[in-house]
Amino acid sequence: MAGTGGRPSIFPTMLYADAKAAIRQLTEAFGFTELSVYETADGSVMHAELVQGNGAVMVGSKGRGGLFDTAMKDAGPAGVYVVVDDVDAHHERAVEHGVEILMPPTDQDYGSRDYMARDAEGNIWSFGTYSPEIGG
C-alpha cells in the first residue's frame, strides 16, 4: 500500500442510494478496508469510513435527511483519485469484480501510471502512482 498510518486531513464524502452495495464494491473490487460502518435502525448506512493506504473516504446512504443529505441531494457523480503501488494488479482485481473500466492502465506524460473506473452509481475512481509530496 502507498503511504502508512497517520490521520488524513481530507476525506471525500459520498452518498449512495445503496450504500451497502457501494461499500461491498469499494472493498471487494477496489481493495478498500472497512474502518467503521454505522447503520440506522432501518439498516441504512448512517456513516462508514473506508481506508486505502493512508487515506480514507466516508460513505453514507442517500435520503436519510439532515443538512448534508439535503445539500447533496442534486449533486452529480464525484471523482476521487487514489494512490496505489501496483496499478496493474489493482486494475486486474477491479476487472475480476466486473467494474466498468473507462481507461485501462496507461503511462502518463507526467510520470504516473493510472486507470479510471466508474462505480455502480456513476462516481469516477482513478487509481495510480501519482503521489506528490505535500509540504508541512
Disulfide bonds with the S-S distance in Angstrom:
none
